[in-house]
């Protein structure tokens, strides 16, 4: 199994706007479940503790590295990333690994 973990820091904005952005990211990314071959689990965490230095975390699992590569270019994922994630993020960190 392949794990794909992403941490995002959002661009500066008002807290009410930040909450809306987080909600949209969570709903749309988690909505990809069942739509992309090889994606076995996807969860977005939005409520970090005050000690956190990131705003959101994506925790996703894939059956193989090939499935992860397919997810990266899948039209539904690209739409969600381009519409709900990339325009609002200042930084992104990624860790992919096999378990």
Secondary structure as GFF3:
##gff-version 3
##sequence-region A 1 99
A	DSSP	beta_strand	2	10	.	.	.	ID=ss1
A	DSSP	alpha_helix	15	30	.	.	.	ID=ss2
A	DSSP	beta_strand	39	45	.	.	.	ID=ss3
A	DSSP	beta_strand	56	62	.	.	.	ID=ss4
A	DSSP	alpha_helix	65	73	.	.	.	ID=ss5
A	DSSP	alpha_helix	75	80	.	.	.	ID=ss6
A	DSSP	pi_helix	81	85	.	.	.	ID=ss7
A	DSSP	three_ten_helix	86	88	.	.	.	ID=ss8
A	DSSP	beta_strand	89	98	.	.	.	ID=ss9
###
